[in-house]
């Protein structure tokens, strides 16, 4: 039991070290030797758990998917409106990206040339499906204009969110991400939501950003 626990701890240490390097340097610019040094483990320990760098990347993507699924399950079970669920989900993903290098690295890997192995699905595909479903719900609930092209708006939202992080990686610290997500939602709410319903969602965007900043 103690040996198994140590093995699990070593695996987690390697994943965290790899995630930190993948996020800061990029996948292509990080070698297994770099990860060994950063994790302070032996090459034998690394190869015991991961045969190749691609295996490490896949493990990180799996953990990112697990975190994202938890976010979705949480908001889905709380009785929020469709638009509020979607907004809360994006801020929750921003929060874990700020707090945890593993999902943060997962986002960077998703934009790199790293194959996603079945049965795992590409995160952007899942995010697009979730956003499309929620925007359809928001139209039915009259929180979004009836004539909205839901598929186009969902695609734009995912690209907006991902692009905010990709651009921000080079321009500003990751702690700025919640503010950028709030700015994103202020723009989208003004374009999508009927005037009489906008104050609720504009206030919500500001509130969710403040909650993240407050820790």
MDAnalysis code that builds the backbone (N, CA, C; Angstrom):
import MDAnalysis as mda
import numpy as np

u = mda.Universe.empty(645, n_residues=215, atom_resindex=np.repeat(np.arange(215), 3), trajectory=True)
u.add_TopologyAttr("name", ["N", "CA", "C"] * 215)
u.add_TopologyAttr("resid", np.arange(1, 216))
u.add_TopologyAttr("resname", ["UNK", "UNK", "UNK", "UNK", "UNK", "UNK", "UNK", "UNK", "UNK", "UNK", "UNK", "UNK", "UNK", "UNK", "UNK", "UNK", "UNK", "UNK", "UNK", "UNK", "UNK", "UNK", "UNK", "UNK", "UNK", "UNK", "UNK", "UNK", "UNK", "UNK", "UNK", "UNK", "UNK", "UNK", "UNK", "UNK", "UNK", "UNK", "UNK", "UNK", "UNK", "UNK", "UNK", "UNK", "UNK", "UNK", "UNK", "UNK", "UNK", "UNK", "UNK", "UNK", "UNK", "UNK", "UNK", "UNK", "UNK", "UNK", "UNK", "UNK", "UNK", "UNK", "UNK", "UNK", "UNK", "UNK", "UNK", "UNK", "UNK", "UNK", "UNK", "UNK", "UNK", "UNK", "UNK", "UNK", "UNK", "UNK", "UNK", "UNK", "UNK", "UNK", "UNK", "UNK", "UNK", "UNK", "UNK", "UNK", "UNK", "UNK", "UNK", "UNK", "UNK", "UNK", "UNK", "UNK", "UNK", "UNK", "UNK", "UNK", "UNK", "UNK", "UNK", "UNK", "UNK", "UNK", "UNK", "UNK", "UNK", "UNK", "UNK", "UNK", "UNK", "UNK", "UNK", "UNK", "UNK", "UNK", "UNK", "UNK", "UNK", "UNK", "UNK", "UNK", "UNK", "UNK", "UNK", "UNK", "UNK", "UNK", "UNK", "UNK", "UNK", "UNK", "UNK", "UNK", "UNK", "UNK", "UNK", "UNK", "UNK", "UNK", "UNK", "UNK", "UNK", "UNK", "UNK", "UNK", "UNK", "UNK", "UNK", "UNK", "UNK", "UNK", "UNK", "UNK", "UNK", "UNK", "UNK", "UNK", "UNK", "UNK", "UNK", "UNK", "UNK", "UNK", "UNK", "UNK", "UNK", "UNK", "UNK", "UNK", "UNK", "UNK", "UNK", "UNK", "UNK", "UNK", "UNK", "UNK", "UNK", "UNK", "UNK", "UNK", "UNK", "UNK", "UNK", "UNK", "UNK", "UNK", "UNK", "UNK", "UNK", "UNK", "UNK", "UNK", "UNK", "UNK", "UNK", "UNK", "UNK", "UNK", "UNK", "UNK", "UNK", "UNK", "UNK", "UNK", "UNK", "UNK", "UNK", "UNK", "UNK", "UNK", "UNK"])
u.atoms.positions = np.array([
    [0.821, -1.208, 0.000],
    [0.000, 0.000, 0.000],
    [0.860, 1.265, 0.000],
    [1.905, 1.270, 0.853],
    [2.800, 2.428, 0.915],
    [3.518, 2.620, -0.416],
    [3.922, 1.501, -1.047],
    [4.612, 1.592, -2.340],
    [3.674, 2.156, -3.405],
    [2.433, 1.712, -3.376],
    [1.454, 2.210, -4.347],
    [1.213, 3.703, -4.154],
    [1.121, 4.125, -2.885],
    [0.917, 5.542, -2.593],
    [2.095, 6.367, -3.094],
    [3.317, 5.885, -2.872],
    [4.493, 6.602, -3.363],
    [4.484, 6.690, -4.876],
    [4.081, 5.602, -5.531],
    [4.027, 5.605, -6.994],
    [3.011, 6.630, -7.497],
    [1.875, 6.704, -6.832],
    [0.852, 7.675, -7.226],
    [1.342, 9.103, -7.000],
    [2.034, 9.323, -5.912],
    [2.580, 10.657, -5.633],
    [3.640, 11.046, -6.651],
    [4.482, 10.085, -7.020],
    [5.510, 10.357, -8.028],
    [4.874, 10.685, -9.364],
    [3.858, 9.931, -9.731],
    [3.157, 10.194, -10.992],
    [2.554, 11.598, -10.991],
    [1.917, 11.963, -9.894],
    [1.316, 13.296, -9.796],
    [2.379, 14.384, -9.870],
    [3.533, 14.142, -9.232],
    [4.631, 15.111, -9.276],
    [5.128, 15.305, -10.699],
    [5.262, 14.215, -11.433],
    [5.733, 14.291, -12.822],
    [4.727, 15.046, -13.684],
    [3.451, 14.751, -13.505],
    [2.416, 15.426, -14.291],
    [2.419, 16.928, -14.009],
    [2.513, 17.297, -12.741],
    [2.511, 18.721, -12.390],
    [3.728, 19.434, -12.966],
    [4.891, 18.789, -12.892],
    [6.107, 19.388, -13.444],
    [6.002, 19.541, -14.957],
    [5.497, 18.511, -15.621],
    [5.332, 18.577, -17.075],
    [4.336, 19.669, -17.452],
    [3.236, 19.756, -16.701],
    [2.222, 20.766, -16.994],
    [2.806, 22.171, -16.864],
    [3.598, 22.382, -15.837],
    [4.201, 23.697, -15.637],
    [5.101, 24.066, -16.811],
    [5.904, 23.116, -17.260],
    [6.811, 23.393, -18.380],
    [6.058, 23.532, -19.695],
    [5.079, 22.654, -19.931],
    [4.283, 22.760, -21.165],
    [3.593, 24.122, -21.233],
    [3.091, 24.575, -20.096],
    [2.382, 25.857, -20.085],
    [3.344, 27.016, -20.313],
    [4.500, 26.984, -19.697],
    [5.429, 28.123, -19.786],
    [6.259, 28.117, -21.063],
    [6.675, 26.915, -21.505],
    [7.589, 26.834, -22.651],
    [6.911, 26.344, -23.928],
    [5.819, 25.615, -23.780],
    [5.197, 24.975, -24.920],
    [5.592, 23.511, -25.007],
    [4.776, 22.728, -25.645],
    [4.997, 21.283, -25.738],
    [6.266, 20.953, -26.513],
    [6.428, 21.569, -27.666],
    [7.558, 21.238, -28.535],
    [8.893, 21.622, -27.921],
    [8.902, 22.659, -27.095],
    [10.160, 23.144, -26.521],
    [10.502, 22.500, -25.185],
    [9.736, 21.516, -24.778],
    [9.980, 20.823, -23.513],
    [10.395, 19.393, -23.780],
    [11.514, 18.971, -23.227],
    [11.999, 17.597, -23.400],
    [11.708, 16.778, -22.152],
    [11.807, 15.472, -22.292],
    [11.644, 14.606, -21.125],
    [12.736, 14.873, -20.095],
    [13.931, 15.199, -20.561],
    [15.008, 15.546, -19.622],
    [14.661, 16.797, -18.823],
    [14.038, 17.760, -19.480],
    [13.594, 18.965, -18.774],
    [12.603, 18.600, -17.668],
    [11.696, 17.703, -17.994],
    [10.659, 17.310, -17.030],
    [11.278, 16.550, -15.867],
    [12.212, 15.663, -16.153],
    [12.909, 14.924, -15.090],
    [13.570, 15.896, -14.118],
    [14.267, 16.893, -14.657],
    [14.954, 17.866, -13.808],
    [13.974, 18.712, -13.012],
    [12.883, 19.115, -13.645],
    [11.915, 19.977, -12.971],
    [11.158, 19.214, -11.883],
    [10.884, 17.936, -12.148],
    [10.158, 17.117, -11.178],
    [11.064, 16.578, -10.075],
    [12.377, 16.638, -10.327],
    [13.363, 16.085, -9.377],
    [13.127, 14.588, -9.138],
    [12.965, 13.872, -10.261],
    [12.845, 12.418, -10.211],
    [13.885, 11.827, -11.156],
    [14.036, 10.522, -11.113],
    [14.961, 9.862, -12.024],
    [14.273, 9.580, -13.357],
    [15.087, 9.365, -14.380],
    [14.500, 8.984, -15.674],
    [13.741, 7.671, -15.559],
    [14.267, 6.768, -14.733],
    [13.584, 5.495, -14.537],
    [12.197, 5.684, -13.956],
    [12.063, 6.616, -13.021],
    [10.758, 6.889, -12.420],
    [9.792, 7.444, -13.457],
    [10.315, 8.331, -14.299],
    [9.436, 8.898, -15.331],
    [8.987, 7.814, -16.303],
    [9.953, 7.002, -16.791],
    [9.605, 5.987, -17.784],
    [8.756, 4.864, -17.193],
    [8.772, 4.689, -15.877],
    [7.900, 3.712, -15.239],
    [6.434, 4.100, -15.446],
    [6.171, 5.415, -15.443],
    [4.793, 5.899, -15.562],
    [4.431, 6.326, -16.986],
    [5.412, 6.849, -17.728],
    [5.118, 7.408, -19.047],
    [6.199, 6.987, -20.032],
    [5.783, 6.310, -21.091],
    [6.746, 5.813, -22.073],
    [7.239, 6.910, -23.004],
    [6.450, 7.968, -23.145],
    [6.811, 9.031, -24.087],
    [6.185, 10.346, -23.644],
    [6.672, 11.426, -24.219],
    [6.129, 12.751, -23.886],
    [4.651, 12.837, -24.253],
    [4.266, 12.159, -25.330],
    [2.864, 12.164, -25.745],
    [1.956, 11.572, -24.669],
    [2.470, 10.581, -23.930],
    [1.679, 9.980, -22.860],
    [1.434, 10.984, -21.734],
    [2.429, 11.786, -21.449],
    [2.265, 12.834, -20.449],
    [1.234, 13.871, -20.903],
    [1.330, 14.255, -22.147],
    [0.372, 15.230, -22.676],
    [-1.049, 14.677, -22.592],
    [-1.210, 13.409, -22.928],
    [-2.543, 12.798, -22.879],
    [-3.066, 12.746, -21.441],
    [-2.195, 12.445, -20.491],
    [-2.606, 12.413, -19.085],
    [-3.086, 13.791, -18.634],
    [-2.408, 14.829, -19.080],
    [-2.810, 16.195, -18.725],
    [-4.146, 16.539, -19.365],
    [-4.337, 16.160, -20.622],
    [-5.612, 16.413, -21.288],
    [-6.749, 15.654, -20.608],
    [-6.467, 14.461, -20.134],
    [-7.490, 13.698, -19.403],
    [-7.884, 14.418, -18.112],
    [-6.895, 14.943, -17.393],
    [-7.190, 15.658, -16.149],
    [-7.938, 16.959, -16.432],
    [-7.581, 17.623, -17.521],
    [-8.315, 18.834, -17.897],
    [-9.768, 18.497, -18.205],
    [-9.984, 17.401, -18.937],
    [-11.347, 16.986, -19.279],
    [-12.140, 16.665, -18.018],
    [-11.504, 16.005, -17.083],
    [-12.177, 15.670, -15.820],
    [-12.587, 16.935, -15.076],
    [-11.692, 17.924, -15.028],
    [-12.005, 19.183, -14.358],
    [-13.142, 19.917, -15.061],
    [-13.117, 19.918, -16.388],
    [-14.176, 20.590, -17.150],
    [-15.522, 19.900, -16.959],
    [-15.516, 18.569, -16.935],
    [-16.764, 17.831, -16.714],
    [-17.333, 18.136, -15.333],
    [-16.454, 18.284, -14.340],
    [-16.909, 18.622, -13.001],
    [-17.562, 19.998, -12.980],
    [-16.976, 20.928, -13.719],
    [-17.553, 22.273, -13.822],
    [-18.954, 22.200, -14.421],
    [-19.080, 21.473, -15.513],
    [-20.381, 21.367, -16.186],
    [-21.397, 20.690, -15.280],
    [-21.014, 19.609, -14.646],
    [-21.944, 18.899, -13.759],
    [-22.400, 19.794, -12.617],
    [-21.494, 20.626, -12.124],
    [-21.839, 21.515, -11.019],
    [-22.873, 22.552, -11.443],
    [-22.625, 23.228, -12.565],
    [-23.562, 24.281, -12.968],
    [-24.883, 23.700, -13.456],
    [-24.825, 22.511, -14.055],
    [-26.052, 21.898, -14.570],
    [-27.003, 21.522, -13.432],
    [-26.446, 21.234, -12.268],
    [-27.281, 20.751, -11.177],
    [-27.782, 21.817, -10.234],
    [-27.617, 23.093, -10.568],
    [-27.961, 24.150, -9.622],
    [-29.176, 24.983, -10.026],
    [-29.809, 24.630, -11.112],
    [-31.046, 25.315, -11.475],
    [-30.876, 26.701, -12.053],
    [-29.682, 27.032, -12.532],
    [-29.468, 28.330, -13.151],
    [-30.154, 28.377, -14.520],
    [-30.383, 29.595, -15.002],
    [-30.820, 29.734, -16.387],
    [-29.711, 29.236, -17.307],
    [-30.066, 28.990, -18.561],
    [-29.067, 28.477, -19.509],
    [-27.907, 29.446, -19.677],
    [-28.210, 30.733, -19.818],
    [-27.149, 31.715, -20.022],
    [-26.285, 31.854, -18.769],
    [-26.905, 31.840, -17.601],
    [-26.123, 31.932, -16.377],
    [-25.228, 30.700, -16.207],
    [-25.742, 29.526, -16.543],
    [-24.923, 28.310, -16.468],
    [-23.692, 28.429, -17.351],
    [-23.899, 28.935, -18.559],
    [-22.786, 29.078, -19.490],
    [-21.773, 30.092, -18.972],
    [-22.245, 31.202, -18.469],
    [-21.338, 32.208, -17.936],
    [-20.553, 31.666, -16.739],
    [-21.257, 31.015, -15.836],
    [-20.583, 30.463, -14.660],
    [-19.550, 29.402, -15.050],
    [-19.860, 28.625, -16.065],
    [-18.916, 27.594, -16.514],
    [-17.633, 28.226, -17.054],
    [-17.754, 29.297, -17.832],
    [-16.548, 29.922, -18.386],
    [-15.706, 30.545, -17.275],
    [-16.343, 31.150, -16.308],
    [-15.575, 31.719, -15.192],
    [-14.946, 30.620, -14.341],
    [-15.639, 29.492, -14.184],
    [-15.071, 28.382, -13.413],
    [-13.849, 27.809, -14.113],
    [-13.900, 27.697, -15.436],
    [-12.734, 27.230, -16.184],
    [-11.591, 28.232, -16.049],
    [-11.922, 29.512, -16.079],
    [-10.890, 30.541, -15.879],
    [-10.265, 30.411, -14.496],
    [-11.094, 30.128, -13.484],
    [-10.583, 30.000, -12.121],
    [-9.575, 28.850, -12.016],
    [-9.935, 27.684, -12.563],
    [-9.021, 26.554, -12.445],
    [-7.766, 26.766, -13.293],
    [-7.899, 27.522, -14.381],
    [-6.713, 27.837, -15.183],
    [-5.752, 28.728, -14.410],
    [-6.302, 29.628, -13.615],
    [-5.462, 30.507, -12.794],
    [-4.820, 29.720, -11.654],
    [-5.593, 28.842, -11.034],
    [-5.152, 28.180, -9.802],
    [-4.299, 26.937, -10.016],
    [-4.459, 26.251, -11.147],
    [-3.871, 24.921, -11.304],
    [-3.115, 24.826, -12.632],
    [-1.816, 24.502, -12.605],
    [-1.047, 24.433, -13.853],
    [-1.471, 23.291, -14.766],
    [-2.127, 22.262, -14.218],
    [-2.478, 21.116, -15.061],
    [-3.572, 21.474, -16.074],
    [-4.753, 21.972, -15.651],
    [-5.732, 22.379, -16.664],
    [-5.254, 23.553, -17.511],
    [-4.411, 24.400, -16.925],
    [-3.854, 25.502, -17.712],
    [-2.996, 24.962, -18.847],
    [-2.181, 23.946, -18.551],
    [-1.371, 23.308, -19.589],
    [-2.254, 22.563, -20.573],
    [-3.348, 21.990, -20.073],
    [-4.266, 21.294, -20.970],
    [-4.811, 22.215, -22.034],
    [-5.120, 23.441, -21.656],
    [-5.600, 24.415, -22.630],
    [-4.534, 24.720, -23.668],
    [-3.282, 24.826, -23.227],
    [-2.205, 25.104, -24.197],
    [-1.986, 23.893, -25.104],
    [-2.046, 22.700, -24.542],
    [-1.880, 21.501, -25.356],
    [-2.999, 21.374, -26.391],
    [-4.194, 21.813, -26.014],
    [-5.331, 21.724, -26.942],
    [-5.138, 22.612, -28.156],
    [-4.284, 23.634, -28.030],
    [-4.018, 24.513, -29.164],
    [-2.729, 24.133, -29.885],
    [-2.064, 23.090, -29.402],
    [-0.823, 22.630, -30.032],
    [-1.116, 21.423, -30.914],
    [-0.087, 20.945, -31.570],
    [-0.242, 19.806, -32.476],
    [-0.088, 18.506, -31.686],
    [-1.007, 18.298, -30.744],
    [-0.997, 17.101, -29.907],
    [-2.280, 16.326, -30.167],
    [-2.140, 15.088, -30.582],
    [-3.312, 14.280, -30.902],
    [-4.081, 13.928, -29.638],
    [-5.394, 14.003, -29.706],
    [-6.256, 13.592, -28.607],
    [-6.694, 12.160, -28.877],
    [-6.358, 11.267, -27.967],
    [-6.614, 9.846, -28.193],
    [-8.020, 9.455, -27.747],
    [-8.748, 8.724, -28.596],
    [-10.050, 8.195, -28.186],
    [-9.867, 7.276, -26.977],
    [-10.869, 7.187, -26.104],
    [-12.202, 7.800, -26.220],
    [-12.249, 9.263, -25.780],
    [-11.121, 9.842, -25.385],
    [-11.115, 11.254, -25.014],
    [-11.455, 12.089, -26.237],
    [-12.292, 13.093, -26.034],
    [-12.670, 13.990, -27.121],
    [-11.937, 15.307, -26.973],
    [-11.740, 15.985, -28.100],
    [-11.043, 17.262, -28.042],
    [-11.851, 18.221, -27.179],
    [-11.187, 18.939, -26.250],
    [-11.935, 19.835, -25.359],
    [-12.744, 20.890, -26.094],
    [-12.232, 21.390, -27.218],
    [-12.972, 22.436, -27.915],
    [-14.277, 21.894, -28.495],
    [-14.288, 20.636, -28.896],
    [-15.520, 20.020, -29.390],
    [-16.560, 19.952, -28.283],
    [-16.128, 19.542, -27.099],
    [-17.055, 19.456, -25.972],
    [-17.527, 20.840, -25.547],
    [-16.631, 21.814, -25.523],
    [-17.031, 23.174, -25.148],
    [-18.030, 23.737, -26.156],
    [-17.798, 23.461, -27.437],
    [-18.696, 23.965, -28.472],
    [-20.085, 23.350, -28.319],
    [-20.143, 22.063, -28.036],
    [-21.439, 21.407, -27.852],
    [-22.171, 21.969, -26.633],
    [-21.439, 22.178, -25.550],
    [-22.040, 22.728, -24.340],
    [-22.555, 24.140, -24.591],
    [-21.743, 24.985, -25.233],
    [-22.155, 26.360, -25.506],
    [-23.365, 26.391, -26.440],
    [-23.383, 25.530, -27.444],
    [-24.517, 25.483, -28.371],
    [-25.795, 25.101, -27.640],
    [-25.689, 24.100, -26.783],
    [-26.864, 23.659, -26.023],
    [-27.373, 24.777, -25.117],
    [-26.467, 25.472, -24.472],
    [-26.881, 26.527, -23.551],
    [-27.442, 27.743, -24.284],
    [-26.891, 28.078, -25.425],
    [-27.448, 29.195, -26.187],
    [-28.836, 28.850, -26.730],
    [-29.044, 27.607, -27.141],
    [-30.389, 27.191, -27.546],
    [-31.355, 27.368, -26.376],
    [-30.923, 26.964, -25.186],
    [-31.754, 27.143, -24.007],
    [-32.013, 28.602, -23.711],
    [-30.998, 29.447, -23.876],
    [-31.151, 30.874, -23.616],
    [-32.143, 31.516, -24.579],
    [-32.171, 31.045, -25.828],
    [-33.164, 31.546, -26.791],
    [-34.563, 31.159, -26.331],
    [-34.735, 29.911, -25.917],
    [-36.056, 29.460, -25.440],
    [-36.499, 30.232, -24.207],
    [-35.535, 30.604, -23.371],
    [-35.840, 31.322, -22.134],
    [-35.919, 32.830, -22.346],
    [-35.770, 33.279, -23.594],
    [-35.852, 34.697, -23.970],
    [-34.750, 35.543, -23.332],
    [-33.643, 34.907, -22.963],
    [-32.483, 35.654, -22.464],
    [-31.562, 36.090, -23.597],
    [-31.770, 35.523, -24.765],
    [-30.994, 35.856, -25.956],
    [-31.989, 36.106, -27.087],
    [-31.666, 37.047, -27.952],
    [-32.562, 37.392, -29.060],
    [-32.964, 36.149, -29.852],
    [-34.230, 36.076, -30.217],
    [-34.770, 34.893, -30.894],
    [-34.103, 34.630, -32.232],
    [-33.648, 35.685, -32.896],
    [-33.063, 35.524, -34.234],
    [-31.569, 35.176, -34.176],
    [-31.036, 34.947, -33.015],
    [-29.611, 34.646, -32.864],
    [-29.225, 33.368, -33.606],
    [-28.127, 33.433, -34.340],
    [-27.552, 32.242, -34.972],
    [-26.749, 31.521, -33.892],
    [-27.389, 30.560, -33.247],
    [-26.822, 29.913, -32.068],
    [-25.497, 29.225, -32.376],
    [-25.417, 28.530, -33.491],
    [-24.199, 27.804, -33.833],
    [-23.032, 28.779, -34.022],
    [-23.287, 29.867, -34.716],
    [-22.233, 30.862, -34.952],
    [-21.798, 31.522, -33.651],
    [-22.767, 31.837, -32.794],
    [-22.434, 32.500, -31.532],
    [-21.662, 31.561, -30.614],
    [-22.059, 30.292, -30.554],
    [-21.336, 29.325, -29.726],
    [-19.900, 29.179, -30.204],
    [-19.724, 29.100, -31.521],
    [-18.373, 28.994, -32.085],
    [-17.556, 30.239, -31.746],
    [-18.169, 31.409, -31.856],
    [-17.469, 32.647, -31.547],
    [-17.074, 32.709, -30.078],
    [-17.959, 32.233, -29.202],
    [-17.657, 32.249, -27.772],
    [-16.436, 31.390, -27.456],
    [-16.406, 30.179, -27.996],
    [-15.274, 29.286, -27.735],
    [-13.980, 29.908, -28.272],
    [-14.040, 30.453, -29.482],
    [-12.844, 31.082, -30.057],
    [-12.425, 32.311, -29.251],
    [-13.395, 33.073, -28.793],
    [-13.129, 34.262, -27.986],
    [-12.433, 33.855, -26.688],
    [-12.979, 32.856, -26.011],
    [-12.423, 32.422, -24.734],
    [-11.010, 31.856, -24.909],
    [-10.844, 30.965, -25.874],
    [-9.533, 30.355, -26.103],
    [-8.527, 31.413, -26.556],
    [-8.962, 32.291, -27.457],
    [-8.070, 33.332, -27.955],
    [-7.632, 34.291, -26.871],
    [-8.526, 34.542, -25.913],
    [-8.175, 35.412, -24.794],
    [-6.999, 34.841, -24.016],
    [-7.026, 33.532, -23.797],
    [-5.934, 32.897, -23.056],
    [-4.668, 32.806, -23.904],
    [-4.819, 32.460, -25.182],
    [-3.642, 32.311, -26.040],
    [-2.913, 33.645, -26.190],
    [-3.666, 34.710, -26.457],
    [-3.047, 36.030, -26.591],
    [-2.487, 36.501, -25.257],
    [-3.254, 36.269, -24.194],
    [-2.835, 36.730, -22.882],
    [-1.574, 36.064, -22.389],
    [-1.316, 34.842, -22.849],
    [-0.120, 34.116, -22.399],
    [1.149, 34.918, -22.663],
    [1.176, 35.626, -23.763],
    [2.372, 36.403, -24.115],
    [2.299, 37.846, -23.635],
    [1.101, 38.313, -23.311],
    [0.922, 39.732, -23.026],
    [0.793, 40.083, -21.551],
    [0.291, 39.131, -20.738],
    [-0.012, 39.484, -19.357],
    [-0.061, 38.233, -18.483],
    [0.002, 38.375, -17.166],
    [-0.041, 37.205, -16.288],
    [-1.379, 36.500, -16.350],
    [-1.368, 35.200, -16.045],
    [-2.593, 34.406, -16.121],
    [-3.652, 34.928, -15.161],
    [-3.247, 35.600, -14.095],
    [-4.205, 36.155, -13.155],
    [-5.120, 37.194, -13.764],
    [-4.777, 37.678, -14.940],
    [-5.612, 38.657, -15.643],
    [-6.773, 37.981, -16.379],
    [-6.743, 36.662, -16.515],
    [-7.752, 35.955, -17.306],
    [-9.184, 36.214, -16.849],
    [-9.503, 36.169, -15.547],
    [-10.891, 36.443, -15.154],
    [-11.392, 37.805, -15.618],
    [-10.508, 38.807, -15.585],
    [-10.918, 40.127, -16.065],
    [-11.227, 40.076, -17.550],
    [-10.417, 39.360, -18.304],
    [-10.662, 39.262, -19.743],
    [-11.963, 38.504, -20.035],
    [-12.257, 37.498, -19.218],
    [-13.520, 36.762, -19.396],
    [-14.702, 37.681, -19.089],
    [-14.580, 38.513, -18.065],
    [-15.642, 39.478, -17.759],
    [-15.832, 40.454, -18.917],
    [-14.735, 40.924, -19.489],
    [-14.836, 41.827, -20.636],
    [-15.507, 41.132, -21.814],
    [-15.158, 39.882, -22.028],
    [-15.783, 39.091, -23.098],
    [-17.293, 39.036, -22.918],
    [-17.715, 38.735, -21.694],
    [-19.153, 38.611, -21.443],
    [-19.866, 39.956, -21.509],
    [-19.226, 41.022, -21.100],
    [-19.867, 42.330, -21.229],
    [-20.147, 42.644, -22.699],
    [-19.225, 42.304, -23.563],
    [-19.436, 42.524, -24.995],
    [-20.534, 41.616, -25.537],
    [-20.507, 40.347, -25.153],
    [-21.478, 39.400, -25.695],
    [-22.887, 39.673, -25.175],
    [-22.988, 40.017, -23.907],
    [-24.315, 40.316, -23.348],
    [-24.936, 41.513, -24.065],
    [-24.145, 42.532, -24.309],
    [-24.683, 43.717, -24.988],
    [-25.124, 43.406, -26.413],
    [-24.517, 42.417, -27.025],
    [-24.891, 42.077, -28.393],
    [-25.987, 41.043, -28.509],
    [-26.186, 40.222, -27.478],
    [-27.089, 39.075, -27.584],
    [-28.349, 39.169, -26.743],
    [-28.280, 39.878, -25.637],
    [-29.356, 39.848, -24.652],
    [-30.282, 41.047, -24.823],
    [-31.598, 40.827, -24.787],
    [-32.540, 41.959, -24.859],
    [-32.256, 42.994, -23.777],
    [-32.525, 44.244, -24.092],
    [-32.139, 45.356, -23.228],
    [-32.635, 45.182, -21.804],
    [-33.872, 44.769, -21.632],
    [-34.438, 44.708, -20.286],
    [-33.839, 43.583, -19.438],
    [-33.111, 42.646, -20.064],
    [-32.490, 41.560, -19.310],
    [-30.972, 41.732, -19.142],
    [-30.432, 42.721, -19.791],
    [-28.980, 42.901, -19.736],
    [-28.433, 43.187, -18.343],
    [-29.071, 44.052, -17.551],
    [-28.471, 44.369, -16.242],
    [-28.171, 43.140, -15.400],
    [-29.068, 42.151, -15.425],
    [-28.836, 40.931, -14.632],
    [-27.528, 40.258, -15.022],
    [-27.293, 40.128, -16.315],
    [-26.126, 39.366, -16.772],
    [-24.854, 40.196, -16.770],
    [-24.963, 41.489, -16.975],
    [-23.785, 42.349, -16.840],
    [-23.312, 42.365, -15.388],
    [-24.265, 42.439, -14.461],
    [-23.922, 42.395, -13.041],
    [-23.306, 41.048, -12.670],
    [-23.856, 39.983, -13.234],
    [-23.340, 38.649, -12.944],
    [-21.886, 38.515, -13.391],
    [-21.556, 39.014, -14.573],
    [-20.175, 38.929, -15.067],
    [-19.217, 39.635, -14.121],
    [-19.604, 40.812, -13.673],
    [-18.755, 41.562, -12.740],
    [-18.630, 40.824, -11.414],
    [-19.738, 40.271, -10.931],
    [-19.734, 39.543, -9.663],
    [-18.831, 38.317, -9.720],
    [-18.915, 37.550, -10.808],
    [-18.117, 36.334, -10.918],
    [-16.629, 36.649, -11.003],
    [-16.299, 37.735, -11.692],
    [-14.884, 38.140, -11.736],
    [-14.386, 38.500, -10.336],
    [-15.183, 39.242, -9.593],
    [-14.781, 39.648, -8.250],
    [-14.614, 38.451, -7.329],
    [-15.470, 37.465, -7.482],
    [-15.365, 36.265, -6.648],
    [-14.042, 35.543, -6.880],
    [-13.612, 35.471, -8.132],
    [-12.340, 34.829, -8.429],
    [-11.191, 35.639, -7.857],
    [-11.233, 36.939, -8.029],
    [-10.153, 37.797, -7.522],
    [-10.069, 37.756, -6.008],
    [-11.223, 37.549, -5.367],
    [-11.248, 37.488, -3.904],
    [-10.755, 36.138, -3.382],
    [-10.641, 35.175, -4.279],
    [-10.152, 33.855, -3.897],
    [-11.229, 32.970, -3.358],
])
